[in-house]
Amino acid sequence: MVLVGLDTTIVNVGLPSIGEGLGVPTNELAWVIDAYTVTLASLLITSGALADRFGRRRMFRVGLTVFGLASVACALAPTVEALIAARVVQGVGASMLNPVALAIVAHTMTDPRERARALGFWGALFGISMAAGPLVGGVLIASFGWRSLFWINVPVIAVALLLVAVVIPESWGSRSRRVDLFGQVLLAVVLFLAVGLLIEAPRWGWTAPGTLVGVGVLALALPTFVAVERRTSEPLMELGLFHRPVFTAAVVGAVAAFVALSAALLLITVSTQHGRGWTPLQSGLAMGPMALAIVVFAPVSGLLVARGRAPLALTLAGVTVVVGAVAAGIAGVDGSLSVVLAAYAVIGAGLGLGNAPLTNTAISSLPVERAGVAGAITSTARQFGSALGIAAIGAILAGTQAVQVAAASLPGWLLVASCGAVLLGVAAICHGRRTPRPGRSRTPLPVTR
């Protein structure tokens, strides 16, 4: 999970270096990040179904192998097009790791309270790894160049494959689900078009033929996906779950939280490297306060969730994200460094507080037999939010020169603040219902063979 989270954001801090190495402007490199995150978001649910059918350890091994080979391809990519293609394959491999890791946690932890703590730790660890990605990336680039961002995965994958063979037992789902191939294709089309339009429309023009065709296809694909999923006996995504307001709010909150995280990380990268003229290492270090705050406040959030106080955790998360984002926007590129770093830390505190209660709220709002589905949809929402955040900041900063970064980044920070406001809305919706304490969970365990 650390590997998947790191690779979601580790490239952020390296975009200027990648652009310089491949001869492409930084503001045209959004696909280097989003090719990975959108592919990951598109395939999470299907990969989980395949793991239930063919074995979770087996699928985990396949995912690690694909991820490792794609990392080598990324490191050797001679052009930006080759790098983007390799990132797509990397996303395919990552999609086989995320849901399987969650299932392994559920299988290993037999006590409901221990399982709740483990799930909270799992969610917090993913957020921490995403926040730490730019810091790790800055160190690697300063020492070995941008290609090391991908070479570093190879020894980690080798060790992980060895540990899986020795430590992880094979397990299957209690009931294998049929793969909804048509729904899978439609979901991928919808997600790629939604993100792609945000990335490309500012460059093409919002009234350009390519943009209008994309909007038209999206307008057709989305209702088609909804219609197909409603009529399929075993749909990819059970849309009926969204009739529950609390579940819907938690999923929207997951999107908002990861829009805020990915947007903030990219804004920090652009503001420090283009606005202040810092190196990738200095830029990565500037993200240290945010990463540290996530590390500190994620366990606090887990304690609140364990005591049935998820709405309180979400309220605190929303307030701190709003305050931190507004402060960062006001400070701008030329503001006091201490104020800017403090603002980053406040945002990190909010993001650390928000992850665990969103996952718990989504899962606990449904019958226990739908817990796995809730987790899969929430994971998809997180990755889609990450992709949207990158695409949105790319659209906001499209065509911006280094001297214009200060003024152009303000709308980006307002976007992050609006995500905090969404978390406050989620907290308000959840406040009317009592969140079950984890010790009362009756989530069934997977069958082991």
C-alpha positions as CSV (number, residue, x, y, z in Angstrom):
1,M,0.0,0.0,0.0
2,V,2.9,2.3,0.7
3,L,4.2,1.6,-2.8
4,V,0.8,2.4,-4.4
5,G,0.4,5.6,-2.4
6,L,4.0,6.8,-3.1
7,D,3.6,6.3,-6.8
8,T,0.4,8.3,-6.8
9,T,2.3,11.4,-5.8
10,I,6.1,10.8,-6.0
11,V,6.1,12.0,-9.6
12,N,4.6,15.4,-8.6
13,V,7.8,16.9,-7.4
14,G,9.7,15.5,-10.4
15,L,7.4,17.0,-13.1
16,P,9.7,20.0,-13.8
17,S,12.7,17.7,-14.0
18,I,10.9,15.2,-16.2
19,G,9.7,18.0,-18.5
20,E,13.3,19.3,-18.7
21,G,14.7,15.8,-19.5
22,L,12.1,15.0,-22.1
23,G,11.7,18.5,-23.6
24,V,8.1,19.0,-22.5
25,P,6.6,22.0,-20.5
26,T,5.6,21.1,-17.0
27,N,2.0,22.3,-17.5
28,E,1.6,19.6,-20.3
29,L,2.6,16.7,-18.1
30,A,-0.6,16.1,-16.1
31,W,-1.1,12.8,-17.9
32,V,2.2,11.5,-16.5
33,I,0.3,11.5,-13.1
34,D,-3.3,11.0,-14.2
35,A,-2.6,8.1,-16.6
36,Y,-1.7,6.1,-13.5
37,T,-4.4,7.3,-11.1
38,V,-7.3,7.1,-13.6
39,T,-6.3,3.6,-14.7
40,L,-6.0,2.6,-11.0
41,A,-9.4,4.1,-10.2
42,S,-11.0,2.4,-13.2
43,L,-9.9,-1.1,-12.5
44,L,-10.0,-1.3,-8.7
45,I,-13.4,-3.0,-8.4
46,T,-12.8,-5.5,-11.3
47,S,-9.4,-6.4,-9.8
48,G,-11.1,-7.1,-6.5
49,A,-13.6,-9.4,-8.2
50,L,-10.8,-11.3,-10.0
51,A,-8.9,-11.7,-6.8
52,D,-12.0,-13.2,-5.1
53,R,-12.3,-15.7,-8.0
54,F,-8.7,-16.7,-8.7
55,G,-7.1,-16.1,-5.3
56,R,-5.9,-13.0,-3.5
57,R,-2.3,-14.0,-3.1
58,R,-2.1,-15.0,-6.7
59,M,-3.6,-11.7,-7.9
60,F,-1.2,-9.8,-5.5
61,R,1.8,-11.5,-7.1
62,V,0.6,-10.7,-10.6
63,G,0.0,-7.1,-9.6
64,L,3.5,-6.8,-8.1
65,T,5.1,-8.2,-11.2
66,V,3.1,-6.0,-13.6
67,F,3.9,-3.0,-11.4
68,G,7.6,-3.8,-11.3
69,L,7.9,-4.3,-15.1
70,A,6.0,-1.1,-15.8
71,S,8.3,0.8,-13.4
72,V,11.3,-0.4,-15.4
73,A,9.5,0.8,-18.6
74,C,8.9,4.2,-17.0
75,A,12.6,4.5,-16.0
76,L,13.7,3.7,-19.5
77,A,11.1,5.8,-21.3
78,P,12.7,7.8,-24.1
79,T,9.7,10.1,-24.8
80,V,6.8,11.5,-22.8
81,E,4.4,9.3,-24.8
82,A,6.3,6.2,-23.8
83,L,6.3,7.3,-20.2
84,I,2.5,7.9,-20.2
85,A,1.9,4.5,-21.7
86,A,4.1,2.8,-19.1
87,R,2.2,4.7,-16.4
88,V,-1.0,3.2,-17.7
89,V,0.4,-0.3,-17.3
90,Q,1.7,0.7,-13.8
91,G,-1.8,1.7,-12.9
92,V,-3.1,-1.8,-14.0
93,G,-0.6,-3.4,-11.7
94,A,-1.5,-1.1,-8.8
95,S,-5.2,-1.9,-9.2
96,M,-4.4,-5.5,-8.3
97,L,-2.6,-4.5,-5.1
98,N,-5.0,-2.0,-3.5
99,P,-8.2,-4.1,-3.0
100,V,-6.2,-7.3,-2.3
101,A,-4.3,-5.6,0.5
102,L,-7.6,-4.5,2.1
103,A,-8.9,-8.1,1.8
104,I,-5.7,-9.5,3.4
105,V,-6.2,-7.1,6.3
106,A,-9.8,-8.3,6.8
107,H,-8.7,-12.0,6.6
108,T,-5.7,-11.6,9.0
109,M,-7.6,-9.6,11.7
110,T,-10.3,-11.8,13.2
111,D,-11.3,-9.5,16.1
112,P,-13.7,-6.8,14.9
113,R,-12.1,-4.1,17.0
114,E,-8.6,-5.1,15.9
115,R,-9.9,-5.1,12.3
116,A,-11.3,-1.6,12.7
117,R,-7.9,-0.4,14.0
118,A,-6.1,-2.1,11.1
119,L,-8.5,-0.6,8.5
120,G,-8.0,2.8,10.0
121,F,-4.2,2.3,10.0
122,W,-4.5,1.0,6.4
123,G,-6.3,4.1,5.3
124,A,-4.0,6.4,7.2
125,L,-0.9,4.7,5.8
126,F,-2.1,5.3,2.3
127,G,-2.7,9.0,2.9
128,I,0.7,9.2,4.7
129,S,2.5,7.5,1.8
130,M,0.8,9.9,-0.7
131,A,1.9,12.9,1.3
132,A,5.4,11.6,1.7
133,G,5.8,10.8,-2.0
134,P,7.1,14.3,-3.0
135,L,9.6,14.4,-0.1
136,V,11.0,11.0,-1.1
137,G,10.9,12.1,-4.8
138,G,12.9,15.2,-4.0
139,V,15.6,13.2,-2.3
140,L,15.8,10.7,-5.2
141,I,16.0,13.4,-7.9
142,A,18.7,15.4,-6.1
143,S,20.7,12.2,-5.7
144,F,20.1,10.2,-8.9
145,G,17.9,12.1,-11.3
146,W,14.2,11.8,-12.2
147,R,14.4,8.2,-13.6
148,S,15.2,7.0,-10.0
149,L,11.6,7.8,-9.1
150,F,10.8,4.6,-11.0
151,W,13.9,2.5,-10.5
152,I,13.4,2.7,-6.7
153,N,10.3,0.5,-7.1
154,V,12.2,-2.5,-8.5
155,P,14.0,-3.6,-5.3
156,V,10.9,-2.9,-3.2
157,I,8.9,-5.1,-5.6
158,A,11.5,-7.9,-5.3
159,V,11.3,-7.9,-1.5
160,A,7.5,-7.7,-1.6
161,L,7.3,-10.8,-3.8
162,L,9.5,-12.7,-1.4
163,L,7.4,-11.7,1.6
164,V,4.1,-12.6,-0.1
165,A,5.4,-16.1,-0.9
166,V,6.5,-16.6,2.8
167,V,3.9,-14.7,4.8
168,I,0.6,-14.3,3.0
169,P,-1.7,-17.3,2.9
170,E,-3.9,-17.9,-0.2
171,S,-7.6,-17.0,0.2
172,W,-10.7,-16.6,-1.9
173,G,-14.0,-14.7,-1.6
174,S,-16.9,-16.6,-0.2
175,R,-18.7,-16.0,-3.5
176,S,-17.0,-15.3,-6.8
177,R,-18.7,-12.5,-8.7
178,R,-19.0,-12.4,-12.4
179,V,-16.9,-9.7,-14.0
180,D,-19.1,-6.9,-15.5
181,L,-17.0,-6.4,-18.6
182,F,-19.3,-3.9,-20.3
183,G,-19.7,-1.9,-17.1
184,Q,-15.9,-1.9,-16.7
185,V,-15.3,-0.5,-20.2
186,L,-18.0,2.2,-19.6
187,L,-16.6,3.2,-16.2
188,A,-13.1,3.6,-17.7
189,V,-14.5,5.7,-20.6
190,V,-16.3,8.0,-18.2
191,L,-13.4,8.5,-15.8
192,F,-10.8,9.0,-18.6
193,L,-13.1,11.5,-20.4
194,A,-14.0,13.4,-17.3
195,V,-10.3,13.8,-16.3
196,G,-9.1,14.2,-19.9
197,L,-11.4,17.1,-20.7
198,L,-10.1,19.0,-17.7
199,I,-6.5,18.4,-18.8
200,E,-6.9,19.0,-22.6
201,A,-9.8,21.5,-22.9
202,P,-7.7,24.5,-21.7
203,R,-5.1,23.7,-24.4
204,W,-7.6,22.8,-27.1
205,G,-10.2,25.5,-26.2
206,W,-13.5,24.8,-24.6
207,T,-15.4,25.2,-27.9
208,A,-12.9,23.3,-30.0
209,P,-14.2,20.3,-32.0
210,G,-12.2,17.8,-29.9
211,T,-13.6,19.2,-26.7
212,L,-17.2,19.2,-27.9
213,V,-16.8,15.6,-29.1
214,G,-15.4,14.6,-25.8
215,V,-18.3,16.3,-23.9
216,G,-20.8,14.6,-26.2
217,V,-19.3,11.1,-25.7
218,L,-19.2,11.7,-21.9
219,A,-22.8,12.8,-21.9
220,L,-23.7,9.6,-23.7
221,A,-21.4,7.2,-21.8
222,L,-22.4,8.3,-18.3
223,P,-26.2,7.6,-18.6
224,T,-25.4,4.4,-20.5
225,F,-23.2,3.3,-17.6
226,V,-26.0,4.0,-15.2
227,A,-28.6,2.1,-17.3
228,V,-26.3,-0.9,-17.8
229,E,-25.5,-1.1,-14.1
230,R,-29.2,-0.9,-13.1
231,R,-30.1,-3.8,-15.4
232,T,-27.2,-6.1,-14.7
233,S,-27.7,-8.9,-12.2
234,E,-24.1,-8.6,-10.9
235,P,-23.1,-5.0,-11.7
236,L,-19.6,-3.6,-11.4
237,M,-20.9,-0.8,-9.1
238,E,-24.1,-1.2,-7.1
239,L,-25.7,2.1,-7.8
240,G,-28.6,1.4,-5.4
241,L,-26.2,1.9,-2.6
242,F,-26.1,5.6,-3.4
243,H,-29.8,5.9,-2.3
244,R,-28.4,6.0,1.2
245,P,-27.5,9.6,1.9
246,V,-24.7,8.9,4.4
247,F,-23.0,6.5,2.1
248,T,-23.2,8.9,-0.8
249,A,-21.9,11.7,1.4
250,A,-18.9,9.6,2.5
251,V,-18.0,8.7,-1.1
252,V,-18.3,12.4,-2.1
253,G,-16.1,13.2,0.9
254,A,-13.5,10.7,-0.2
255,V,-13.3,12.4,-3.7
256,A,-13.1,15.8,-2.1
257,A,-10.3,14.8,0.4
258,F,-8.1,13.4,-2.3
259,V,-8.8,16.3,-4.7
260,A,-7.5,18.5,-1.8
261,L,-4.4,16.3,-1.2
262,S,-3.3,15.9,-4.8
263,A,-4.1,19.6,-5.7
264,A,-2.2,20.8,-2.6
265,L,0.8,18.7,-3.5
266,L,0.9,20.0,-7.1
267,L,0.4,23.6,-6.0
268,I,3.3,23.3,-3.6
269,T,5.5,21.8,-6.3
270,V,4.7,24.6,-8.8
271,S,4.8,27.4,-6.2
272,T,8.2,26.4,-4.8
273,Q,10.0,25.3,-8.0
274,H,8.6,27.8,-10.4
275,G,7.6,30.6,-8.1
276,R,10.5,30.5,-5.6
277,G,13.1,28.8,-7.8
278,W,13.7,26.0,-5.4
279,T,15.2,22.6,-6.3
280,P,13.1,19.4,-6.2
281,L,14.8,18.5,-2.9
282,Q,13.9,21.8,-1.4
283,S,10.4,21.5,-2.8
284,G,10.0,18.0,-1.3
285,L,11.2,19.3,2.1
286,A,8.6,22.0,2.0
287,M,6.0,19.3,1.9
288,G,7.5,17.8,5.1
289,P,5.2,19.7,7.5
290,M,2.1,18.4,5.6
291,A,3.4,14.9,5.7
292,L,4.3,15.1,9.3
293,A,0.9,16.5,10.2
294,I,-0.8,13.6,8.5
295,V,1.3,11.2,10.4
296,V,0.5,12.9,13.7
297,F,-3.2,13.4,13.2
298,A,-4.2,10.1,11.4
299,P,-4.0,8.1,14.7
300,V,-6.0,10.8,16.5
301,S,-8.7,10.3,13.8
302,G,-8.5,6.6,14.3
303,L,-9.1,7.0,18.1
304,L,-12.1,9.3,17.4
305,V,-13.6,6.8,14.9
306,A,-13.1,3.9,17.4
307,R,-15.1,5.9,19.9
308,G,-18.0,6.5,17.5
309,R,-17.0,10.1,16.9
310,A,-16.5,10.1,13.1
311,P,-18.6,13.2,12.5
312,L,-16.4,15.2,15.0
313,A,-13.3,14.0,13.1
314,L,-14.8,15.1,9.8
315,T,-15.7,18.5,11.3
316,L,-12.2,19.1,12.5
317,A,-10.9,17.9,9.2
318,G,-13.0,20.3,7.2
319,V,-12.2,23.3,9.4
320,T,-8.5,22.7,9.3
321,V,-8.4,22.2,5.5
322,V,-10.3,25.4,4.9
323,V,-8.2,27.4,7.3
324,G,-4.9,26.0,5.9
325,A,-5.9,26.4,2.3
326,V,-7.1,30.0,2.7
327,A,-3.9,30.9,4.6
328,A,-1.7,29.3,1.9
329,G,-3.6,31.2,-0.8
330,I,-3.3,34.6,1.0
331,A,0.4,34.0,1.7
332,G,1.1,33.2,-2.0
333,V,4.5,32.6,-3.5
334,D,6.1,35.7,-1.9
335,G,4.7,35.3,1.6
336,S,6.6,34.5,4.8
337,L,8.1,31.0,4.6
338,S,7.1,30.2,8.2
339,V,3.4,31.2,7.5
340,V,3.4,29.1,4.3
341,L,4.9,26.0,6.0
342,A,2.4,26.4,8.9
343,A,-0.5,26.6,6.4
344,Y,0.8,23.3,4.7
345,A,0.9,21.7,8.2
346,V,-2.7,22.8,9.0
347,I,-3.9,21.3,5.6
348,G,-2.0,18.1,6.5
349,A,-3.7,17.9,9.9
350,G,-7.1,18.1,8.2
351,L,-6.3,15.5,5.6
352,G,-4.9,13.2,8.4
353,L,-8.1,13.6,10.4
354,G,-10.4,13.0,7.4
355,N,-9.4,9.7,5.8
356,A,-10.3,7.1,8.5
357,P,-13.8,8.5,9.3
358,L,-14.7,8.6,5.6
359,T,-13.9,4.9,5.2
360,N,-15.6,4.0,8.4
361,T,-18.7,6.0,7.6
362,A,-19.0,4.5,4.1
363,I,-18.7,0.9,5.4
364,S,-20.8,1.3,8.6
365,S,-23.7,3.0,6.7
366,L,-24.5,-0.3,4.8
367,P,-25.4,-3.8,5.8
368,V,-22.4,-5.8,6.9
369,E,-22.5,-8.0,3.8
370,R,-21.9,-4.9,1.6
371,A,-18.8,-3.8,3.5
372,G,-16.5,-5.0,0.8
373,V,-18.4,-3.2,-1.9
374,A,-18.4,0.0,0.2
375,G,-14.6,-0.2,0.6
376,A,-14.1,-0.8,-3.1
377,I,-16.3,2.2,-4.1
378,T,-14.6,4.4,-1.6
379,S,-11.1,3.4,-2.9
380,T,-12.2,4.2,-6.4
381,A,-13.5,7.5,-5.2
382,R,-10.1,8.3,-3.6
383,Q,-8.2,7.6,-6.8
384,F,-10.7,9.5,-9.0
385,G,-10.3,12.4,-6.6
386,S,-6.5,12.3,-6.9
387,A,-6.8,12.4,-10.7
388,L,-9.4,15.2,-10.6
389,G,-7.2,17.3,-8.3
390,I,-4.2,17.1,-10.7
391,A,-6.4,17.8,-13.7
392,A,-8.1,20.7,-12.1
393,I,-4.8,22.4,-11.1
394,G,-3.4,21.7,-14.5
395,A,-6.4,23.5,-16.0
396,I,-6.1,26.4,-13.6
397,L,-2.4,26.9,-14.3
398,A,-2.6,26.2,-18.1
399,G,-0.4,28.6,-20.0
400,T,0.9,30.2,-16.8
401,Q,4.5,31.5,-16.8
402,A,6.8,31.3,-13.7
403,V,6.3,35.0,-12.9
404,Q,2.5,34.5,-12.9
405,V,2.4,31.5,-10.5
406,A,1.5,33.6,-7.5
407,A,-1.7,35.0,-8.9
408,A,-2.6,31.9,-10.8
409,S,-2.3,29.6,-7.7
410,L,-4.9,31.4,-5.7
411,P,-7.9,29.7,-7.4
412,G,-6.1,26.4,-6.8
413,W,-6.0,27.1,-3.1
414,L,-9.6,28.1,-3.1
415,L,-10.4,24.7,-4.7
416,V,-8.6,23.0,-1.8
417,A,-10.6,25.2,0.6
418,S,-13.9,24.2,-1.1
419,C,-12.9,20.6,-0.6
420,G,-12.7,21.3,3.1
421,A,-16.2,22.8,3.0
422,V,-17.4,19.6,1.4
423,L,-16.0,17.6,4.4
424,L,-18.0,19.9,6.7
425,G,-21.1,19.1,4.7
426,V,-20.4,15.4,5.0
427,A,-19.9,15.8,8.8
428,A,-23.3,17.6,9.0
429,I,-25.0,14.7,7.1
430,C,-23.4,12.1,9.3
431,H,-24.1,13.9,12.5
432,G,-27.7,12.8,12.6
433,R,-26.8,9.2,12.7
434,R,-24.8,7.3,15.4
435,T,-21.8,5.7,13.9
436,P,-21.5,2.1,15.2
437,R,-18.5,1.4,17.3
438,P,-16.0,-0.9,15.6
439,G,-16.4,-3.5,18.3
440,R,-19.9,-4.1,17.2
441,S,-19.0,-4.9,13.6
442,R,-20.2,-8.2,12.2
443,T,-18.3,-8.0,8.9
444,P,-17.9,-11.6,7.6
445,L,-14.4,-12.9,6.9
446,P,-13.2,-14.3,3.5
447,V,-13.0,-18.0,3.0
448,T,-9.5,-19.5,3.1
449,R,-8.5,-22.6,1.2
